[in-house]
Amino acid sequence: MSQLPIHDLLPQLAQACHSHNQVILQASPGTGKSTVVPLFLLQELAGCGRIIMLEPRRLAARNIALYLAQQLGEPVGQQVGYRVRGEQKTSNATRLEIVTEGILTRMLQQDPELSGVDLLIFDEFHERSLQADTALAFALESQAALRPDLKLLVMSATLDGLPLPQLLPDAMVLNCPGRSYPITYHYQPVNRQQPLVPQWGSVIVEAISNEQGSLLVFLPGAGEIDRLAEWLQPRLPDSIAVLRLHGRLPFVEQQRAILPCAAGQRKVVLATNVAETSLTIEGIQVVIDSGLERRSSFDLKSGVTRLETKQIAKASATQRAGRAGRLGPGVCYRLWSQEAQERLEEQAPAEILCSDLSSLLLEAALWGSTPEQLPLLDPPPAAALAAGRQLLQWLEVFDAQHKLTDKGHQLAALPCEPRLGHLLLGAQALEQQGYAELLAAACYLVALQEERVLGNDPVSVQLQRLSQSLRPAAQRWWQRLNGEGALPSCSVAQIDLLCALAWPDRIAKNSGELRYQLANGQRADLMFDHPCQGKEWLVAVSLQQTEQGLRIYTAEPLDIVLLQTMQPQLLRETTHLGWDSKAERVRAEKQACLGAIVLKRQPLTDLSAEQKTQCLLEGIRFHGLVCLPWNEESEQWLQRWRCAGDWLPELALPAADDVTLLASLEQWLLPHLDGLSRLDDLRRLSFLTILKGNVSWAQQQKLDELLPTHFTAPTGSRIPLRYAAGRAPVLAVRIQEMFGQRDTPKVAHGKIALQIELLSPAKRPLQITQDLVAFWQGAYNDVKKEGRGRYPKHFWPDDPLEAMPTKTVKRLMQKD
């Protein structure tokens, strides 16, 4: 093995692993961390337990295991083995195991002590997969509570923006700078409004003519790779091989792209971002980067995870370009502008911040925790957790208290997302009840979803078309769940029922032309001329949020009668108490519901007084607080209450905003509604007394003292103050009654100056001020001139600060 930068750091790494149970290794791409470190530690820790290394990608896991085994002169499965989804090559001799796809998480769930394992290596942690974050959180808790001797090594290409040292404060941090040859950059932006394949292809043809060595081309997905390969084949000489590289290819084809070319040949490797890290692709001197990648994005409103084509981050652009500088000076063609490069985000967001978190919730519950309690690098978004908990209740994985049900424990044992696990368990149960062929069809449907095959055709049509290609993946599920016999052919007779098992929240009823009401309360539209157009019931398997709203893409027409017969637990019978806004009265009915979809209504007429009162509360919530019997006195009391919340926190008054008051009607208003059933009845209430009941007697006294209802003018007049939340109280007073007043009156312990609205003798506004002295010394002169002309009988002194306040005209003042 040639000398790599990581070799110089190995003595320090050995010392760190002996003296610390937590080590962070920051090593740039190309340093050899993924290929040198595992074998070195296998020898350094000889005689100890097994080493488990987590790789985020299946392609990298297989190839790293193969490479390491070759270095030992052994086949994979001896000292070095691997486990990925649906495939395992290990033996009793295996001491170093490369795992991925949640397998480490499952190992921890099954044995939190990780018996026989002494070291966990988290490779390429900067990719921030949700599974890696989860596995590290579990490993940290296991280390803290059960295995203080367990060693953790976290390897990352960068620590920029990654708070690993904060999560592992006792870890030793080692740095290994990369050794990269200089790279020449060419920025050749493409027009993304035009077909991309010919533009990408033209750059590749140009680079082949101008540069030496083989090319690595980064593209967003397998579809683009296939189309570009077809475009290139007739345009390149036989000496240049066009090879594909992505995770869904057979292992042999992946190896062809990775291994060196035959003598005298060059290759063009068309790859997704699986080639960014871990893999070493031999002979690459030129990188052509489309600047695009597929990234999962979870839409909270629709509850849909979709793959979106997005611009890569700067960190990814740097790693991709670095592939050209491994062997010598290289060249990188970036198919965007240099200005666009400066605008790229620094790092792609961690999966935990933009993913469906139902799987995390399930794993955490099985672990005996919640995501909020786990030591995670990023706190999971509360809204995504709420959406995940709601989905798991739909799937009968969580009960109403968000605890795991018996079905939840069964589902957690299946290595797939919760929806598909619920589908498989439900099909298995129905098969045991005599519904033949459902389990086999469920296996095909899971395989279809795992392949992410999408389109407008109904699911049953897609399964009929693709069943042969899906058969190997479906066979694995069949063996796991059935355990014997060959997988039957795919029957689509009751695929709609299976779709309802996986997507019960997306059962949809037509509510007019292309519009559908979903069981989860959302509304969505079919596209015009959709194959399911006109169907009264369907299951919306694939949804997408657009500017026009939710759109249904893949769907399956649903036999609602069959669903009610075979899955009666989906239906709920409830008593609905509500408010008829048109009739302005109580509306009560018994409803048979499938989520938010009402299947049957039966009016209820014999309501108890308690039920009528509850309906009245719903009416108040519908109309808002405005429908309550307000008057000037109660309105001002509420405004003083709200002002005190801002200005006098020491009073510890409860919140008084509209949202809080409406949400807490049961506490403060319901006890006063006995015998009432209509909005008009509310006029009987002593509403000011009810409002005051929200605060204690002592708080009321303080409120009256510190935010008085009236101001006593120098003339003795008792003038009301007008309060409004967020503004200073207003004192509207005739100007003559404030003569001689130097200080602006204040409330709330002198913290809030009144806004004084100085009025004419006719009580029309003359001036507004919060600084009386400044007014007397300034603007008053103009007010005085106009006032003497308009109101000559009233007193307009030249020196208002020394004048006596008055409520009368000059003639009566002279008599006094």
C-alpha positions in Angstrom: 0.0 0.0 0.0 1.5 3.4 -1.0 2.2 6.0 1.6 -0.9 8.1 2.3 -1.2 11.2 4.5 -3.0 9.2 7.2 0.1 7.0 7.7 1.9 9.8 9.5 -0.9 10.1 12.0 -1.2 6.4 12.9 1.1 6.5 16.0 -1.0 9.4 17.4 -4.2 7.5 16.5 -3.0 4.4 18.3 -2.1 6.4 21.4 -5.5 8.1 21.3 -7.4 4.9 21.0 -5.5 3.4 24.0 -5.9 6.5 26.2 -9.4 7.7 25.2 -12.7 6.0 24.7 -13.9 8.7 22.3 -11.8 9.9 19.3 -12.6 12.4 16.6 -10.5 12.1 13.4 -10.9 15.0 10.9 -9.2 13.8 7.7 -9.6 15.4 4.3 -10.7 13.3 1.3 -7.9 11.2 -0.1 -6.0 10.8 3.1 -6.8 7.1 3.3 -8.9 7.2 6.5 -11.5 4.7 5.2 -9.0 2.2 3.9 -5.9 2.5 6.2 -7.4 3.2 9.6 -9.6 0.1 9.9 -6.8 -2.4 9.1 -4.4 -0.5 11.3 -6.7 -0.7 14.3 -7.5 -4.3 13.5 -3.8 -5.0 14.1 -3.3 -2.5 16.9 -6.3 -3.9 18.9 -5.4 -7.5 18.1 -6.8 -9.8 20.8 -9.6 -7.4 21.5 -13.2 -7.7 20.4 -14.7 -7.0 17.0 -14.6 -3.7 15.2 -17.8 -2.4 13.5 -17.5 0.4 10.9 -20.6 2.3 9.8 -20.6 3.4 6.2 -23.5 5.7 5.0 -23.7 4.0 1.6 -24.1 0.4 0.5 -21.9 0.9 -2.5 -19.0 2.2 -0.3 -19.5 -0.5 2.3 -19.2 -3.4 -0.2 -16.2 -1.9 -2.0 -14.3 -1.0 1.2 -14.8 -4.5 2.6 -13.6 -6.0 -0.7 -10.5 -3.7 -0.8 -9.6 -4.4 2.9 -10.0 -8.1 2.4 -7.7 -8.0 -0.6 -5.1 -6.2 1.4 -5.1 -9.1 3.8 -5.0 -11.6 0.9 -8.4 -13.1 1.9 -11.9 -13.3 0.4 -14.5 -11.1 1.9 -16.2 -12.8 4.9 -13.0 -13.9 6.7 -11.4 -11.3 8.9 -13.2 -8.5 7.0 -16.9 -8.8 6.2 -19.9 -6.6 5.5 -23.6 -6.4 6.1 -25.9 -4.3 4.0 -29.7 -4.4 3.5 -30.5 -7.8 2.0 -26.9 -9.1 1.9 -24.3 -10.3 4.4 -20.8 -11.7 4.1 -19.4 -12.6 7.5 -18.2 -15.6 9.4 -17.0 -16.7 12.8 -13.6 -15.4 11.8 -14.8 -11.9 11.1 -13.3 -9.2 13.3 -13.9 -6.1 11.2 -17.4 -5.7 9.9 -18.6 -2.9 7.6 -22.3 -2.2 8.0 -24.8 0.3 6.7 -28.5 1.0 6.3 -29.5 1.1 9.9 -27.8 -2.2 10.7 -25.7 -0.7 13.5 -28.9 0.8 15.0 -30.5 -2.6 14.9 -27.5 -4.2 16.5 -27.7 -1.7 19.4 -31.4 -2.3 19.8 -31.0 -6.0 20.0 -28.0 -5.9 22.3 -27.4 -2.4 23.9 -24.1 -3.6 25.4 -22.8 -4.7 22.0 -21.3 -7.8 23.5 -18.1 -8.8 21.8 -17.6 -5.4 20.1 -14.8 -3.2 21.4 -14.7 -0.4 18.8 -17.3 1.5 16.7 -16.1 3.5 13.7 -18.4 6.1 12.2 -17.0 6.8 8.7 -17.9 9.9 6.6 -19.9 11.3 9.5 -20.0 14.7 7.7 -22.7 13.3 5.4 -25.0 13.5 8.4 -27.3 10.7 7.6 -30.2 10.2 10.0 -29.2 6.6 10.6 -25.6 7.7 11.6 -26.9 10.4 13.9 -29.3 7.9 15.5 -26.6 5.2 15.9 -24.1 7.6 17.4 -26.8 8.8 20.0 -27.5 5.2 21.0 -23.8 4.3 21.1 -23.1 7.3 23.4 -25.9 6.3 25.8 -24.7 2.7 25.7 -21.2 3.8 26.5 -22.3 6.1 29.4 -24.6 3.5 31.0 -23.6 0.0 30.0 -20.2 -0.1 28.3 -17.7 2.5 29.6 -15.0 0.4 27.9 -16.6 0.7 24.4 -14.5 2.9 22.1 -16.0 5.3 19.6 -14.0 6.7 16.6 -15.9 9.3 14.6 -14.2 10.1 11.2 -15.2 13.1 9.2 -13.8 14.9 6.2 -14.6 18.2 7.9 -15.6 19.6 11.3 -16.8 22.9 9.9 -20.2 23.7 11.2 -20.3 20.2 12.9 -20.5 20.5 16.7 -19.0 17.1 17.3 -16.5 18.4 20.0 -19.5 19.7 21.9 -21.3 16.4 21.7 -18.2 14.5 22.6 -16.4 17.0 25.0 -14.0 14.3 26.3 -12.9 13.1 22.9 -9.4 13.5 21.6 -9.5 15.4 18.3 -6.9 14.5 15.6 -6.4 16.3 12.3 -5.0 14.9 9.1 -4.7 17.4 6.2 -5.1 16.0 2.7 -2.5 15.7 0.0 -4.0 17.0 -3.2 -2.3 18.1 -6.4 -3.3 21.5 -7.9 -6.6 21.5 -9.7 -7.4 23.8 -12.7 -11.0 25.0 -12.6 -13.1 25.8 -15.7 -16.5 27.4 -15.1 -18.8 26.6 -18.0 -22.4 27.4 -17.0 -25.2 25.4 -18.7 -28.7 26.7 -19.4 -30.9 24.9 -17.1 -34.0 26.0 -19.0 -32.8 23.9 -22.0 -32.3 20.1 -22.2 -29.2 19.3 -20.0 -28.0 16.0 -21.5 -26.7 17.5 -24.8 -25.0 20.4 -22.9 -23.4 18.0 -20.4 -22.3 15.7 -23.3 -20.7 18.6 -25.2 -18.5 19.5 -22.2 -17.5 15.8 -21.8 -16.5 15.6 -25.5 -14.5 18.8 -25.2 -12.7 17.6 -22.1 -11.8 14.3 -23.7 -10.2 16.2 -26.6 -8.3 18.7 -24.3 -7.3 16.7 -21.3 -5.4 13.5 -20.4 -6.6 10.6 -18.3 -10.1 9.3 -17.4 -13.1 11.4 -16.5 -15.5 11.3 -13.5 -18.8 13.0 -14.2 -21.1 13.9 -11.3 -24.9 13.7 -12.1 -28.0 14.0 -9.9 -29.4 10.5 -10.5 -29.6 7.2 -12.3 -32.1 8.5 -14.9 -29.7 11.3 -16.0 -26.8 8.8 -16.0 -28.7 6.4 -18.4 -29.7 9.2 -20.8 -26.3 10.7 -20.9 -24.7 7.3 -21.5 -27.0 6.8 -24.5 -26.1 10.2 -25.8 -22.3 9.6 -25.5 -22.0 6.1 -26.9 -22.2 6.9 -30.6 -20.1 10.0 -30.2 -17.0 8.5 -28.5 -14.3 6.2 -29.9 -14.1 2.5 -28.9 -11.0 3.3 -26.8 -13.1 5.3 -24.3 -15.5 3.2 -22.1 -18.7 4.9 -20.8 -19.4 3.3 -17.4 -22.2 3.9 -14.9 -21.9 4.1 -11.1 -24.8 4.4 -8.7 -26.2 2.4 -5.8 -28.8 0.4 -7.8 -26.4 -1.2 -10.2 -25.3 -4.8 -9.8 -22.0 -5.2 -7.9 -20.1 -6.4 -11.0 -21.0 -3.2 -12.9 -20.0 -1.0 -10.0 -16.6 -2.7 -9.9 -16.1 -2.1 -13.7 -16.5 1.6 -13.0 -14.1 1.6 -10.0 -11.3 -0.6 -11.2 -8.5 0.6 -13.6 -9.0 0.6 -17.4 -7.3 -1.9 -19.6 -4.0 -0.6 -21.1 -4.4 2.0 -23.7 -8.0 2.8 -22.7 -9.7 5.7 -21.0 -13.0 5.7 -19.3 -15.8 8.2 -18.6 -17.5 7.3 -15.3 -21.0 8.7 -14.9 -21.8 8.7 -11.2 -24.1 10.1 -8.6 -22.8 11.6 -5.4 -21.9 8.1 -4.1 -18.5 8.8 -5.7 -17.9 11.9 -3.6 -16.3 10.1 -0.7 -15.0 6.7 0.5 -14.7 5.2 -3.0 -11.4 5.5 -4.9 -12.0 5.4 -8.6 -8.8 4.5 -10.4 -7.3 6.7 -13.1 -9.4 9.8 -12.7 -7.7 13.1 -13.7 -10.7 15.1 -14.9 -13.9 15.8 -13.0 -17.0 17.3 -14.7 -19.5 18.4 -12.1 -23.1 19.1 -13.0 -23.5 20.8 -9.6 -26.7 18.9 -8.9 -27.7 16.1 -6.6 -30.9 14.3 -5.5 -31.8 15.2 -1.9 -34.7 13.9 0.2 -37.1 16.6 1.4 -40.0 16.1 3.7 -42.9 18.3 3.3 -44.7 18.8 6.6 -48.0 20.0 5.0 -48.4 17.0 2.7 -46.6 14.5 4.8 -44.6 13.4 1.7 -40.9 12.7 1.4 -39.8 13.4 -2.2 -36.4 13.4 -3.9 -35.7 16.8 -5.3 -32.9 17.9 -7.6 -31.0 20.6 -5.9 -27.7 22.6 -6.2 -24.9 21.0 -4.2 -23.2 22.8 -1.3 -19.7 24.2 -1.3 -18.4 21.2 0.8 -19.7 18.8 -1.8 -18.2 20.8 -4.7 -14.8 20.8 -3.0 -14.9 17.0 -2.4 -16.0 16.3 -6.0 -13.3 18.5 -7.5 -10.7 16.8 -5.2 -11.2 13.5 -7.1 -9.3 15.1 -9.9 -6.2 15.8 -7.8 -5.5 12.4 -6.3 -2.8 11.2 -8.8 -1.3 14.4 -10.0 -2.4 17.9 -11.3 -6.1 17.6 -12.3 -8.8 19.5 -14.0 -12.4 20.3 -12.8 -15.1 21.6 -15.1 -17.9 23.2 -13.1 -21.1 23.6 -15.0 -22.2 26.7 -13.2 -20.7 30.2 -13.0 -18.0 31.4 -10.6 -20.6 33.9 -9.2 -23.0 31.0 -8.5 -20.1 29.2 -6.7 -19.8 32.0 -4.2 -23.5 31.8 -3.5 -23.6 28.1 -2.7 -24.5 27.2 0.9 -21.6 26.0 2.9 -23.0 22.6 3.9 -26.0 20.6 2.9 -28.5 20.4 5.8 -28.4 17.3 8.0 -31.1 14.7 7.2 -32.6 15.1 10.7 -33.6 18.6 9.8 -35.4 17.8 6.6 -36.7 14.2 6.9 -39.7 12.3 7.9 -38.9 11.5 11.5 -41.4 8.6 12.0 -38.5 6.0 11.8 -36.5 8.0 14.4 -39.5 8.1 16.7 -40.0 4.4 16.4 -36.3 3.6 17.0 -36.3 6.0 20.0 -39.4 4.4 21.5 -38.0 1.0 21.1 -34.8 2.2 22.8 -37.0 3.4 25.7 -36.5 7.1 25.0 -37.8 10.0 22.8 -35.8 11.9 20.2 -35.9 15.0 22.4 -34.0 13.1 25.1 -31.3 11.6 22.9 -27.8 13.1 22.5 -28.2 14.3 18.9 -26.0 16.8 17.1 -29.1 18.8 16.0 -32.4 18.9 17.9 -35.1 17.4 15.6 -37.7 19.9 14.5 -40.8 19.9 16.8 -43.2 20.1 13.8 -41.6 17.1 12.1 -41.8 15.1 15.4 -45.5 16.0 15.8 -46.2 14.9 12.2 -44.3 11.6 12.8 -46.2 10.9 16.0 -49.5 11.4 14.2 -48.5 9.1 11.4 -47.4 6.4 13.9 -50.8 6.6 15.6 -52.5 6.1 12.1 -50.3 3.0 11.7 -51.3 1.7 15.2 -47.6 1.8 16.2 -48.2 4.4 18.9 -51.1 4.6 21.3 -52.8 7.9 22.3 -50.0 8.5 24.8 -47.3 7.9 22.1 -46.2 4.6 23.7 -45.3 1.6 21.6 -48.2 -0.8 20.9 -47.8 -4.6 20.5 -48.0 -4.0 16.7 -45.3 -1.3 17.1 -42.9 -3.8 18.7 -43.6 -6.2 15.8 -43.1 -3.5 13.2 -39.8 -2.4 14.8 -38.3 -5.8 14.0 -38.8 -5.2 10.2 -35.9 -3.4 8.4 -38.1 -0.9 6.5 -39.9 2.3 7.0 -43.0 2.2 9.3 -45.6 2.5 6.4 -44.2 -0.5 4.6 -43.8 -2.5 7.9 -47.5 -1.8 8.6 -48.4 -3.0 5.1 -46.4 -6.3 5.5 -47.8 -7.1 9.0 -51.4 -6.2 7.9 -51.1 -8.4 4.8 -49.6 -11.3 6.9 -52.6 -11.0 9.3 -55.1 -11.0 6.5 -53.5 -14.0 4.9 -53.8 -15.9 8.1 -57.5 -15.1 8.1 -57.9 -16.8 4.7 -57.3 -13.9 2.3 -54.9 -15.7 -0.1 -52.1 -14.1 -2.1 -52.2 -10.8 -0.1 -48.8 -11.3 1.5 -47.1 -12.0 -1.8 -48.7 -8.9 -3.3 -47.5 -6.9 -0.3 -43.9 -8.1 -0.9 -44.1 -6.9 -4.5 -45.6 -3.6 -3.4 -42.8 -3.0 -0.8 -40.2 -3.8 -3.5 -41.9 -1.3 -5.8 -41.7 1.4 -3.1 -38.1 0.7 -2.2 -37.2 1.1 -5.9 -38.9 4.5 -5.8 -40.8 3.7 -9.0 -43.3 6.6 -9.5 -45.6 7.7 -12.2 -49.3 8.5 -12.9 -50.2 4.9 -13.6 -52.2 3.2 -10.8 -50.1 1.1 -8.5 -51.7 -2.1 -9.8 -50.7 -1.2 -13.4 -47.1 -0.5 -12.3 -46.9 -3.9 -10.5 -48.2 -5.8 -13.5 -45.6 -4.1 -15.7 -42.6 -4.4 -13.3 -43.3 -7.6 -11.4 -40.5 -9.6 -13.0 -37.8 -7.0 -12.2 -39.2 -6.6 -8.7 -39.2 -10.3 -8.0 -35.7 -10.7 -6.4 -36.4 -7.9 -3.9 -39.9 -9.2 -3.2 -38.5 -12.7 -2.7 -36.3 -11.5 0.2 -39.4 -10.1 2.0 -41.3 -13.3 1.3 -38.6 -15.4 2.9 -38.4 -13.1 5.9 -42.2 -13.2 6.5 -43.2 -16.6 5.1 -40.0 -18.5 5.6 -40.8 -21.2 3.1 -41.6 -21.9 -0.5 -41.1 -19.9 -3.7 -42.7 -16.4 -4.0 -46.0 -16.7 -6.0 -46.6 -14.4 -8.9 -48.0 -10.9 -8.2 -51.8 -10.7 -7.9 -53.2 -7.2 -8.1 -56.8 -8.2 -7.2 -56.8 -6.4 -3.9 -53.8 -4.0 -4.2 -56.1 -1.1 -3.2 -56.6 -2.7 0.3 -52.8 -3.1 0.6 -52.3 0.5 -0.3 -54.8 1.5 2.4 -52.7 -0.4 4.9 -49.6 1.6 4.1 -51.2 4.9 3.5 -54.4 5.0 5.7 -54.0 8.7 6.2 -54.1 9.2 2.4 -57.4 7.4 1.7 -59.2 10.0 -0.4 -62.9 10.7 -1.3 -63.9 12.7 -4.3 -65.4 16.1 -3.3 -65.9 17.6 -6.7 -64.4 17.0 -10.2 -60.6 16.6 -9.6 -60.7 17.6 -5.9 -60.3 14.9 -3.1 -60.7 15.0 0.6 -57.9 13.0 2.4 -58.3 11.2 5.6 -55.6 13.3 7.2 -57.7 16.4 6.7 -55.8 17.7 3.7 -57.3 18.4 0.3 -55.5 17.4 -2.9 -56.2 17.5 -6.7 -55.7 15.0 -9.5 -54.1 16.2 -12.6 -56.4 16.5 -15.6 -56.7 13.2 -17.6 -55.2 11.3 -14.6 -56.0 7.5 -15.0 -57.9 7.7 -11.7 -60.0 10.6 -12.7 -63.7 10.1 -11.9 -63.1 7.5 -9.1 -65.1 8.2 -6.0 -62.5 6.7 -3.7 -58.8 6.2 -4.0 -55.5 5.9 -2.1 -53.1 8.7 -2.8 -49.7 6.9 -2.8 -47.6 9.8 -4.1 -48.4 13.4 -3.4 -46.5 16.6 -4.1 -46.8 20.2 -2.9 -47.1 22.6 -5.7 -47.8 26.3 -5.9 -51.4 25.4 -6.7 -51.7 23.1 -3.7 -51.3 19.4 -3.1 -51.3 17.2 -6.3 -51.9 13.5 -6.4 -49.6 11.6 -8.7 -49.5 7.9 -8.1 -52.9 6.5 -6.8 -55.0 3.4 -6.7 -58.8 3.3 -7.0 -60.3 2.0 -3.7 -63.2 -0.3 -3.0 -64.5 1.4 0.1 -67.0 -1.4 0.9 -64.3 -4.0 0.8 -62.1 -1.8 3.0 -64.9 -1.4 5.6 -65.3 -5.2 5.7 -61.7 -6.2 5.9 -60.3 -3.3 7.9 -63.1 -2.1 10.2 -60.6 -0.8 12.7 -60.0 2.2 10.4 -63.5 3.5 11.0 -64.4 5.5 14.1 -67.9 6.3 15.4 -68.0 9.7 17.1 -70.5 12.1 18.5 -69.8 15.4 16.8 -70.9 18.5 18.6 -70.4 21.7 16.6 -71.8 25.0 15.6 -73.9 25.6 12.6 -72.6 29.0 11.5 -75.5 29.6 9.0 -78.3 28.7 11.4 -76.5 30.2 14.4 -77.3 27.2 16.5 -76.0 24.0 17.9 -75.4 21.1 15.5 -75.0 17.6 16.9 -74.8 14.3 15.0 -73.4 10.9 15.3 -70.7 10.4 12.6 -69.0 7.3 11.1 -65.6 8.6 10.1 -62.5 7.5 8.3 -60.1 10.0 9.7 -61.4 13.4 8.6 -63.7 11.9 6.0 -67.3 11.5 7.2 -69.0 8.4 5.7 -72.3 8.6 7.5 -74.2 11.2 9.5 -77.1 10.7 11.9 -78.6 13.8 13.6 -78.9 13.9 17.4 -81.7 15.9 19.0 -81.7 14.8 22.6 -78.7 16.8 23.9 -77.8 17.3 27.5 -77.3 20.7 28.9 -73.5 20.0 29.0 -73.5 19.1 25.3 -75.4 22.2 24.4 -72.9 24.3 26.4 -70.0 22.6 24.6 -71.5 23.4 21.3 -72.0 27.0 22.3 -68.2 27.1 23.1 -67.6 25.9 19.6 -69.8 28.7 18.3 -67.8 31.3 20.3 -64.6 29.9 18.9 -66.0 30.0 15.4 -67.0 33.7 15.6 -64.1 34.8 17.9 -64.2 36.9 21.1 -66.1 39.6 19.2 -69.3 37.7 19.8 -69.1 38.1 23.6 -71.1 40.8 25.3 -68.4 43.5 25.4 -69.0 47.1 26.6 -66.7 50.0 27.2 -65.9 49.0 30.8 -65.1 45.3 30.0 -63.1 46.2 26.9 -61.0 48.7 28.9 -60.5 46.1 31.7 -59.2 43.6 29.1 -56.8 46.2 27.6 -55.5 47.1 31.1 -54.9 43.4 31.7 -53.0 43.0 28.5 -50.9 46.2 29.1 -50.1 44.9 32.6 -48.8 41.7 31.1 -46.2 43.8 29.1 -45.4 46.5 31.7 -45.8 44.8 35.0 -44.4 41.2 34.8 -44.0 41.2 38.5 -47.8 40.8 38.8 -47.5 37.4 37.1 -50.9 37.8 35.3 -52.1 35.0 33.0 -51.8 35.7 29.3 -54.8 37.6 27.8 -54.3 37.5 24.0 -57.2 36.3 21.8 -55.6 32.9 21.1 -55.1 32.1 24.8 -58.5 33.3 25.8 -60.2 31.2 23.1 -58.2 28.2 23.9 -59.0 28.4 27.6 -62.8 29.0 27.3 -63.5 25.8 29.3 -61.6 27.3 32.3 -62.9 30.8 32.5 -66.2 31.0 30.6 -67.7 27.5 30.6 -68.7 27.7 34.3 -71.0 30.7 33.6 -72.8 29.2 30.6 -75.3 26.9 32.4 -78.7 27.0 30.6 -77.3 28.9 27.6 -77.4 27.5 24.1 -77.5 30.4 21.7 -75.2 33.4 21.1 -78.0 35.8 22.0 -78.1 34.2 25.4 -74.7 35.6 26.1 -76.1 39.0 26.7 -77.4 37.9 30.1 -73.8 37.4 31.4 -72.1 39.8 33.8 -69.1 39.8 31.5 -66.9 42.2 33.5 -67.2 40.1 36.6 -66.3 37.0 34.5 -63.2 38.7 33.1 -62.0 39.8 36.5 -62.4 36.2 37.7 -59.3 35.3 35.6 -57.0 37.1 38.1 -56.9 37.1 41.9 -58.3 39.8 44.2 -54.8 40.9 45.1 -53.9 41.2 41.4 -57.0 43.2 40.7 -56.1 45.6 43.4 -52.6 46.1 42.1 -54.0 46.5 38.6 -56.3 49.3 39.7 -53.5 51.0 41.6 -50.7 50.8 39.0 -52.9 51.2 35.9 -55.8 53.4 37.1 -59.0 53.8 35.1 -59.0 57.6 35.5 -56.7 60.5 35.9 -57.5 63.4 38.3 -56.7 66.7 36.5 -55.3 69.7 38.4 -58.8 71.1 38.3 -60.2 68.1 40.1 -61.9 66.6 37.1 -61.8 62.8 37.0 -61.0 61.9 33.4 -61.0 58.4 32.0 -57.8 56.9 30.5 -58.0 54.9 27.2 -55.8 51.8 27.2 -54.8 49.7 24.2 -52.2 46.9 24.3 -48.9 47.9 22.8 -49.5 51.7 23.2 -49.2 54.3 25.9 -52.5 55.1 27.7 -54.3 58.1 26.2 -55.6 61.0 28.4 -58.0 63.3 26.4 -58.3 66.5 28.4 -59.1 70.1 27.7 -55.9 72.2 27.5 -57.1 74.7 30.1 -57.3 72.0 32.8 -53.6 71.2 32.4 -52.2 74.8 32.8 -49.4 74.8 35.3 -48.8 71.0 34.9 -45.0 70.5 34.4 -44.6 66.8 34.7 -46.1 64.4 32.2 -48.3 62.0 34.2 -47.1 58.4 34.3 -48.5 54.9 35.2 -47.0 51.5 36.0 -44.6 52.7 38.7 -43.7 55.7 36.6 -42.4 53.6 33.7 -45.1 54.6 31.1 -45.8 58.2 30.3 -49.4 59.0 29.3 -50.1 60.2 25.7 -51.8 63.4 26.4 -54.4 64.5 23.8 -54.9 68.2 24.5 -58.4 69.3 23.5 -59.9 72.7 22.7 -62.8 74.1 24.7 -65.1 72.3 22.2 -63.2 69.1 22.9 -61.5 68.9 19.5 -57.9 67.7 19.4 -55.3 70.5 19.4 -52.1 68.6 20.1 -50.8 65.2 21.2 -47.7 65.0 23.4 -45.8 62.8 25.9 -43.7 65.8 27.0 -45.8 68.6 28.6 -42.9 71.0 29.3 -41.6 70.7 25.8 -45.1 71.5 24.5 -45.6 74.5 26.8 -42.2 75.9 25.7 -42.6 75.2 22.0 -45.8 74.4 20.1 -48.1 76.1 22.6 -47.4 79.5 21.1 -49.0 78.5 17.8 -51.9 76.8 19.6 -52.4 79.9 21.7 -52.6 82.2 18.7 -55.2 80.1 17.0 -57.2 79.5 20.2 -57.5 83.2 21.1 -59.1 83.8 17.7 -61.4 80.8 17.7 -62.2 80.7 21.4 -61.9 84.3 22.7 -64.0 83.7 25.8 -61.5 81.1 27.1 -58.3 81.6 29.0 -55.1 81.5 26.9 -52.2 82.7 29.1 -48.9 83.8 27.8 -47.0 81.7 30.4 -49.0 78.4 30.7 -46.5 77.0 33.2 -47.4 79.7 35.7 -51.1 79.9 34.9 -53.8 78.4 37.0 -55.8 75.5 35.5 -59.4 76.1 35.0 -62.7 74.5 33.8 -64.5 77.8 33.1 -64.4 80.8 30.8 -62.5 84.1 31.6 -65.6 85.9 32.8 -66.3 83.3 35.5 -62.6 83.1 36.4 -62.7 86.8 37.2 -65.7 86.4 39.5 -63.9 83.6 41.3 
